[in-house]
Amino acid sequence: MGGEKYFGRQGNSNISPVLHVTGYGACRGPVKGRAVLRLSALLRSMNPAVPGAQRPACTLAGSAASSAITSTPSATPARPLFRHVHYENLVAGLSGGVISTLVLHPLDLVKIRFAVNDGLELRPKYNGILHCLTTVWKQEGLRGLYQGVTPNVWGAGVSWGLYFFFYNAIKAYKTEDKLERLGAAEHLVSAAEAGVMTLCITNPIWVTKTRLVLQYEAGIDHSKRQYKGMLDALTKIYKYEGIRGLYRGFVPGLFGTSHGALQFMAYEELKSKYNGYRNRQSDLKLNTLEYITMAAFSKIFAVSATYPYQVVRARLQDQHNRYSGVIDVICRTWRKEGLHGFYKGIIPNVIRVTPACCITFVVYEKVSQLLLGYKKVV
């Protein structure tokens, strides 16, 4: 064979035949391919590892390169901490909250006045939503219908902005290393976490809004009002009641995060199920009418499940009555008014929040698509 002739010519017994044959075929030019392969296979099976064998340079170089590749662990690039935080969600949510609040604030005023109506003589009596709106209009004018609008705009805008901001960031972190979409329970928890974070920042704004809305004893004479505006209310509450005054209603507000959690869970699931029904991707963007429908159904579901906490919170924040805490509000309301007392104002609330939610979600979806789409293009 060619290999035997080669050995005879070289006469070098210090070099392994296996390596000579494979080296000759690989590095020293053409050899009878089939014969070399047969001899190589035979020798490898007899002596797979020959101590002290010398490899040709090309074999050593290739082995070294292979060893370096396999032995060096691949360095994982550092992930930026705020990689899922997008200001676009904050801007879009704030825009939706501000627009919906400006349009529907009078209904919010009606809802709060009904919610705190616990029978005190000083409170005005209303026969219904229209009667309340017309009475306020006659006694206090357009300005009366928009009492508390400044903190309401700030509160709704900041709350919706922060809520969407935190919610989308939390959801993105949770889905980062997962192939499948989040389930209903994960959406619920993500929305609840976003709600708690938002409430910690915005509760003082909601206290001032409630106080301003309930200044009905002054009538049209604005000089007799206890609070002149949002900053005046914040200053006076802090001065006379301290931090505790600014965080009245915080505990029922924490329970109220379940409202947003249920709403966002329902909203996400409705969108996903609807896209599944239409044989589309679960995260596909919808049209305006579809967003309105999903937002309306999710809001009605959340309001029906969690409205009593809003009554409890409004009564805690009311300056005309004093309660020792959440339990005191619940006990006194149940004793004097029964179950009906916990659902006072729910009709004007549903009439107000359903279109407000639809406006907020549609504006949010469109603005976020515009901003995030522009960011991707740029």
C-alpha positions as CSV (number, residue, x, y, z in Angstrom):
1,M,0.0,0.0,0.0
2,G,1.0,3.6,-0.4
3,G,1.2,4.1,3.3
4,E,3.7,1.2,3.7
5,K,5.9,2.5,1.0
6,Y,5.9,5.8,2.7
7,F,6.9,4.3,6.0
8,G,9.7,2.4,4.4
9,R,11.2,5.5,2.8
10,Q,11.1,7.6,5.9
11,G,12.1,4.9,8.4
12,N,11.2,7.1,11.3
13,S,9.9,4.9,14.1
14,N,9.3,7.8,16.5
15,I,6.3,9.2,14.6
16,S,3.0,7.5,15.0
17,P,1.8,5.8,11.8
18,V,-1.7,7.1,12.4
19,L,-0.6,10.7,12.6
20,H,1.8,10.2,9.7
21,V,-1.0,8.9,7.4
22,T,-3.6,11.4,8.4
23,G,-1.0,14.2,8.4
24,Y,0.3,13.1,5.0
25,G,-3.2,13.1,3.6
26,A,-4.1,16.4,5.2
27,C,-1.0,18.5,4.9
28,R,1.6,16.9,2.5
29,G,-0.3,16.7,-0.7
30,P,-2.5,14.1,-2.5
31,V,-2.4,10.5,-1.4
32,K,-4.4,7.5,-2.4
33,G,-7.5,8.6,-0.6
34,R,-9.3,5.3,-0.1
35,A,-6.3,3.3,1.0
36,V,-5.3,6.0,3.5
37,L,-8.7,6.2,5.0
38,R,-8.9,2.4,5.5
39,L,-5.4,2.2,7.1
40,S,-6.2,5.2,9.3
41,A,-9.5,3.7,10.5
42,L,-7.8,0.4,11.3
43,L,-5.0,2.0,13.3
44,R,-7.4,4.3,15.2
45,S,-9.4,1.3,16.3
46,M,-6.2,-0.5,17.5
47,N,-4.6,2.4,19.2
48,P,-6.9,5.4,19.6
49,A,-4.5,7.5,21.6
50,V,-0.7,7.2,21.1
51,P,1.3,8.9,23.9
52,G,4.0,11.3,22.7
53,A,2.6,11.5,19.2
54,Q,3.5,14.6,17.2
55,R,0.7,16.2,15.1
56,P,1.2,18.1,12.0
57,A,1.1,21.9,12.3
58,C,-2.3,22.2,10.6
59,T,-3.9,19.6,12.8
60,L,-2.5,21.3,16.0
61,A,-3.7,24.7,14.9
62,G,-7.2,23.4,14.1
63,S,-7.4,21.5,17.4
64,A,-6.2,24.6,19.3
65,A,-8.8,26.8,17.7
66,S,-11.5,24.2,18.4
67,S,-10.4,23.9,22.0
68,A,-10.4,27.6,22.5
69,I,-13.9,27.9,21.1
70,T,-15.4,25.1,23.2
71,S,-13.5,25.9,26.4
72,T,-14.2,29.7,26.6
73,P,-17.7,30.4,28.0
74,S,-19.7,32.9,25.9
75,A,-20.0,36.2,27.6
76,T,-23.6,37.3,28.2
77,P,-24.0,40.9,27.3
78,A,-25.3,43.1,30.1
79,R,-28.9,44.1,29.9
80,P,-29.8,47.7,30.5
81,L,-31.9,48.1,33.7
82,F,-34.5,50.3,32.2
83,R,-34.8,48.5,28.8
84,H,-38.5,48.1,29.1
85,V,-39.3,51.6,30.4
86,H,-40.8,53.8,27.7
87,Y,-41.9,57.4,28.2
88,E,-44.3,57.0,25.3
89,N,-46.6,54.9,27.5
90,L,-46.6,57.7,30.1
91,V,-47.4,60.4,27.6
92,A,-50.1,58.3,25.9
93,G,-51.8,57.5,29.2
94,L,-51.6,61.0,30.5
95,S,-53.1,62.3,27.2
96,G,-56.1,59.9,27.5
97,G,-56.7,60.7,31.2
98,V,-56.7,64.5,30.7
99,I,-59.0,64.5,27.6
100,S,-61.6,62.1,29.2
101,T,-61.5,64.1,32.5
102,L,-62.1,67.5,30.8
103,V,-65.0,66.1,28.9
104,L,-66.8,64.2,31.7
105,H,-65.8,66.0,35.0
106,P,-69.4,67.2,35.8
107,L,-70.6,63.5,36.0
108,D,-67.7,62.8,38.4
109,L,-68.9,65.7,40.6
110,V,-72.4,64.1,40.6
111,K,-71.0,60.7,41.5
112,I,-69.1,62.0,44.5
113,R,-72.0,64.0,45.8
114,F,-74.2,60.9,45.7
115,A,-71.6,58.7,47.2
116,V,-71.2,60.9,50.4
117,N,-74.9,61.4,50.8
118,D,-75.3,59.9,54.3
119,G,-78.4,61.9,55.4
120,L,-76.7,64.9,57.0
121,E,-79.0,68.0,56.9
122,L,-76.3,70.2,55.4
123,R,-76.1,68.2,52.2
124,P,-78.3,69.2,49.3
125,K,-80.9,66.7,48.2
126,Y,-81.0,65.5,44.6
127,N,-83.6,63.4,42.9
128,G,-81.4,62.1,40.1
129,I,-78.5,62.8,37.8
130,L,-80.2,65.4,35.7
131,H,-81.7,67.1,38.8
132,C,-78.3,67.3,40.4
133,L,-76.7,68.7,37.2
134,T,-79.4,71.4,36.7
135,T,-79.4,72.3,40.4
136,V,-75.6,72.9,40.4
137,W,-75.9,74.8,37.2
138,K,-78.6,77.1,38.6
139,Q,-76.9,77.7,41.9
140,E,-73.3,77.8,41.0
141,G,-73.1,78.1,37.2
142,L,-70.7,76.3,34.9
143,R,-67.9,76.9,37.3
144,G,-69.9,74.9,39.9
145,L,-70.0,71.9,37.5
146,Y,-66.3,72.1,37.2
147,Q,-65.4,72.4,40.9
148,G,-62.3,70.3,41.6
149,V,-61.5,69.9,37.9
150,T,-57.9,71.0,38.4
151,P,-56.9,68.2,40.8
152,N,-59.1,65.8,38.8
153,V,-57.2,66.6,35.6
154,W,-53.9,66.3,37.4
155,G,-55.0,63.1,39.2
156,A,-56.5,61.4,36.2
157,G,-53.7,62.4,33.8
158,V,-50.9,61.4,36.2
159,S,-52.7,58.3,37.4
160,W,-53.4,57.0,33.9
161,G,-50.0,58.0,32.7
162,L,-48.2,56.3,35.6
163,Y,-50.5,53.3,35.4
164,F,-49.8,52.6,31.8
165,F,-46.1,53.4,32.3
166,F,-45.7,50.9,35.2
167,Y,-48.1,48.3,33.8
168,N,-46.3,48.0,30.4
169,A,-42.9,47.9,32.0
170,I,-43.9,45.2,34.5
171,K,-45.6,43.2,31.8
172,A,-42.5,43.5,29.5
173,Y,-40.1,42.3,32.3
174,K,-42.4,39.3,33.0
175,T,-42.6,38.3,29.3
176,E,-38.9,38.9,28.5
177,D,-37.8,35.2,28.7
178,K,-41.1,33.6,28.0
179,L,-42.3,32.3,24.6
180,E,-46.0,32.3,25.4
181,R,-48.1,35.4,26.3
182,L,-49.1,36.2,29.9
183,G,-52.2,34.5,31.4
184,A,-55.1,36.2,33.1
185,A,-53.6,35.8,36.6
186,E,-50.3,37.4,35.5
187,H,-52.1,40.3,33.9
188,L,-54.1,40.7,37.1
189,V,-51.0,40.8,39.3
190,S,-49.1,43.1,37.0
191,A,-52.0,45.6,37.0
192,A,-52.3,45.4,40.8
193,E,-48.6,46.2,41.2
194,A,-48.9,49.1,38.8
195,G,-52.0,50.3,40.8
196,V,-50.2,50.3,44.1
197,M,-47.2,52.2,42.8
198,T,-49.5,54.8,41.2
199,L,-51.6,55.3,44.3
200,C,-48.6,56.0,46.5
201,I,-47.8,59.0,44.3
202,T,-51.3,60.3,43.5
203,N,-53.4,59.8,46.7
204,P,-52.9,63.5,47.9
205,I,-54.3,64.7,44.6
206,W,-57.5,62.6,45.0
207,V,-58.0,64.0,48.5
208,T,-57.9,67.6,47.3
209,K,-60.2,66.8,44.4
210,T,-62.8,65.3,46.8
211,R,-62.6,68.3,49.2
212,L,-63.0,70.8,46.3
213,V,-66.0,68.9,44.8
214,L,-67.8,68.9,48.2
215,Q,-67.7,72.7,48.8
216,Y,-71.5,73.0,48.2
217,E,-72.3,75.0,51.4
218,A,-70.7,78.2,49.9
219,G,-73.1,78.2,46.9
220,I,-72.2,80.8,44.3
221,D,-70.2,82.9,46.7
222,H,-66.7,81.7,46.1
223,S,-65.2,83.9,48.8
224,K,-66.9,81.7,51.4
225,R,-65.2,78.5,50.2
226,Q,-62.8,76.7,52.5
227,Y,-60.4,76.0,49.7
228,K,-59.5,78.4,46.9
229,G,-57.9,75.8,44.6
230,M,-55.8,72.8,44.4
231,L,-52.6,74.2,45.8
232,D,-54.5,76.0,48.6
233,A,-56.2,72.7,49.5
234,L,-53.0,70.8,49.5
235,T,-51.3,73.4,51.7
236,K,-54.2,73.6,54.2
237,I,-54.7,69.9,54.5
238,Y,-51.0,69.4,55.2
239,K,-51.0,72.3,57.6
240,Y,-54.0,71.3,59.7
241,E,-54.0,67.5,59.2
242,G,-50.4,66.6,58.3
243,I,-49.3,63.8,56.0
244,R,-52.1,61.6,57.4
245,G,-54.7,64.1,56.0
246,L,-53.2,63.9,52.5
247,Y,-53.3,60.1,52.6
248,R,-56.9,59.8,53.8
249,G,-58.6,57.0,52.0
250,F,-55.3,55.3,51.2
251,V,-56.2,51.9,52.6
252,P,-59.5,51.6,50.7
253,G,-57.6,52.9,47.7
254,L,-55.2,49.9,48.1
255,F,-58.3,47.7,47.9
256,G,-59.3,49.8,44.9
257,T,-56.2,48.7,43.0
258,S,-58.2,45.5,42.4
259,H,-60.5,47.7,40.2
260,G,-57.7,48.6,37.8
261,A,-56.3,45.0,38.0
262,L,-59.7,43.5,37.1
263,Q,-60.2,46.0,34.4
264,F,-56.8,45.5,32.7
265,M,-57.1,41.7,33.1
266,A,-60.5,41.8,31.4
267,Y,-59.2,44.2,28.7
268,E,-56.2,42.1,27.8
269,E,-58.2,38.8,27.8
270,L,-61.0,40.3,25.7
271,K,-58.5,41.5,23.1
272,S,-56.8,38.2,23.1
273,K,-60.0,36.1,22.9
274,Y,-61.4,38.4,20.2
275,N,-58.3,38.1,18.0
276,G,-58.4,34.3,18.6
277,Y,-62.0,34.3,17.5
278,R,-61.0,36.2,14.3
279,N,-58.0,33.8,13.7
280,R,-55.5,36.6,14.2
281,Q,-52.4,37.1,16.4
282,S,-53.3,37.7,20.0
283,D,-51.4,41.0,20.2
284,L,-52.7,42.4,16.9
285,K,-53.8,46.0,17.0
286,L,-57.5,46.7,16.8
287,N,-59.5,49.4,15.2
288,T,-61.2,52.3,17.1
289,L,-64.6,50.6,17.5
290,E,-63.1,47.4,18.7
291,Y,-61.0,49.3,21.3
292,I,-64.1,51.1,22.5
293,T,-66.0,47.9,22.9
294,M,-63.2,46.1,24.8
295,A,-62.7,49.1,27.1
296,A,-66.5,49.5,27.8
297,F,-67.0,45.8,28.8
298,S,-63.9,45.7,30.9
299,K,-64.8,48.9,32.7
300,I,-68.4,47.8,33.5
301,F,-67.1,44.5,34.8
302,A,-64.6,46.2,37.1
303,V,-67.0,48.8,38.4
304,S,-69.7,46.3,39.3
305,A,-67.1,44.2,41.2
306,T,-65.4,47.0,43.2
307,Y,-67.6,50.1,43.5
308,P,-68.2,49.9,47.3
309,Y,-64.6,50.8,48.0
310,Q,-65.1,54.1,46.2
311,V,-68.0,55.0,48.5
312,V,-65.8,54.2,51.6
313,R,-62.9,56.2,50.3
314,A,-65.0,59.2,49.4
315,R,-66.6,59.3,52.9
316,L,-63.2,59.0,54.5
317,Q,-62.0,62.0,52.5
318,D,-65.1,64.1,53.1
319,Q,-64.5,67.2,55.3
320,H,-68.1,67.3,56.6
321,N,-67.9,64.0,58.6
322,R,-65.3,62.3,60.7
323,Y,-64.7,58.5,60.8
324,S,-62.1,56.7,62.8
325,G,-61.1,54.5,59.9
326,V,-62.3,52.1,57.2
327,I,-64.0,49.8,59.6
328,D,-66.0,52.7,61.1
329,V,-67.1,53.8,57.7
330,I,-68.3,50.3,56.8
331,C,-70.1,49.7,60.1
332,R,-71.9,53.1,60.1
333,T,-72.9,52.8,56.4
334,W,-74.2,49.3,56.8
335,R,-76.1,50.2,60.0
336,K,-77.8,53.3,58.6
337,E,-78.2,52.5,54.9
338,G,-77.7,48.8,54.4
339,L,-76.2,47.3,51.2
340,H,-77.7,50.1,49.2
341,G,-75.4,52.6,50.9
342,F,-72.3,51.0,49.4
343,Y,-73.7,51.4,45.9
344,K,-74.9,55.1,46.1
345,G,-73.8,56.9,43.0
346,I,-73.0,53.8,40.9
347,I,-75.4,54.8,38.1
348,P,-73.8,58.2,37.4
349,N,-70.4,56.6,38.0
350,V,-71.1,53.9,35.3
351,I,-72.5,56.6,32.9
352,R,-69.4,58.7,33.5
353,V,-66.6,56.1,33.7
354,T,-67.6,54.0,30.7
355,P,-67.3,56.7,28.1
356,A,-64.3,58.1,30.0
357,C,-62.6,54.7,29.9
358,C,-63.3,54.3,26.2
359,I,-61.9,57.8,25.4
360,T,-58.8,57.1,27.6
361,F,-58.0,53.7,26.1
362,V,-58.6,54.8,22.5
363,V,-56.4,57.9,23.0
364,Y,-53.8,55.8,24.7
365,E,-53.7,53.1,22.1
366,K,-53.5,55.6,19.2
367,V,-50.9,58.0,20.8
368,S,-48.7,55.1,21.9
369,Q,-48.9,53.5,18.5
370,L,-47.9,56.9,17.0
371,L,-45.0,57.5,19.4
372,L,-43.7,54.0,19.4
373,G,-44.1,53.6,15.7
374,Y,-42.3,56.9,15.1
375,K,-39.5,55.8,17.5
376,K,-39.0,52.6,15.5
377,V,-38.9,54.4,12.2
378,V,-36.4,56.9,13.5
